[in-house]
């Protein structure tokens, strides 16, 4: 995918012709313009912003086909939210990481008018927890960070936790759901609290780590069939659709 990068203050002079020019001009924040939309982006995320192009271009259209509500769990900087908001009536986006939440909200407002952004961590119950994030993993925004990272050098702040079922119910948006879950090994913790939402959905894409592969059988038990596995080497995305 081709895109241009420019410092935020130079947005009106979008004239970047090479990677060398990009690196010379780039400051802390950049504006990315692409076929997917316009994004405000931290400079150090510019090479990893679009990691799942296959899912965006090939899987997302099928995921959203026939759905009226897209539920996006752990939305990073808003790519999935932005590319999906034009195909559904409403988008519910959930993200607890305050360091990247502002980018998500900005990108949603630049490109969408039908998005609700909820600042919570999807978990097995309602509560308050301390989110810990190493500086090198500042984009991570799930309760997984509590379990696997406890460095004294981590960013630490309190966040509200809740089940996905509660979050969706409180949003008060009815319809046929398509759901994306990408919570970095915490899918096993949060799964019990999202079953009612999954039962109402027609399609789900979920990042599942090896220790949580039992979720595949659980998805089958509530009426899904697995139709695709996309291997990104470090992790895999599993695509489920409701069995007819």
HELIX and SHEET records of a PDB file:
HELIX    1   1 UNK A    8  UNK A   13  5                                   6    
HELIX    2   2 UNK A   19  UNK A   25  1                                   7    
HELIX    3   3 UNK A   43  UNK A   45  5                                   3    
HELIX    4   4 UNK A   53  UNK A   54  1                                   2    
HELIX    5   5 UNK A   55  UNK A   59  3                                   5    
HELIX    6   6 UNK A   60  UNK A   64  1                                   5    
HELIX    7   7 UNK A   79  UNK A   85  1                                   7    
HELIX    8   8 UNK A   98  UNK A  111  1                                  14    
HELIX    9   9 UNK A  135  UNK A  137  5                                   3    
HELIX   10  10 UNK A  144  UNK A  148  1                                   5    
HELIX   11  11 UNK A  164  UNK A  171  1                                   8    
HELIX   12  12 UNK A  187  UNK A  190  1                                   4    
HELIX   13  13 UNK A  191  UNK A  194  5                                   4    
HELIX   14  14 UNK A  195  UNK A  200  1                                   6    
HELIX   15  15 UNK A  210  UNK A  212  5                                   3    
HELIX   16  16 UNK A  214  UNK A  221  1                                   8    
SHEET    1   A 3 UNK A   4  UNK A   7  0                                        
SHEET    2   A 3 UNK A  29  UNK A  34 -1                                        
SHEET    3   A 3 UNK A  37  UNK A  42 -1                                        
SHEET    1   B 7 UNK A 115  UNK A 118  0                                        
SHEET    2   B 7 UNK A  90  UNK A  94  1                                        
SHEET    3   B 7 UNK A  69  UNK A  73  1                                        
SHEET    4   B 7 UNK A 177  UNK A 181  1                                        
SHEET    5   B 7 UNK A 201  UNK A 207  1                                        
SHEET    6   B 7 UNK A 236  UNK A 242 -1                                        
SHEET    7   B 7 UNK A 224  UNK A 231 -1                                        
SHEET    1   C 3 UNK A 121  UNK A 122  0                                        
SHEET    2   C 3 UNK A 155  UNK A 162  1                                        
SHEET    3   C 3 UNK A 127  UNK A 133 -1                                        
END                                                                             
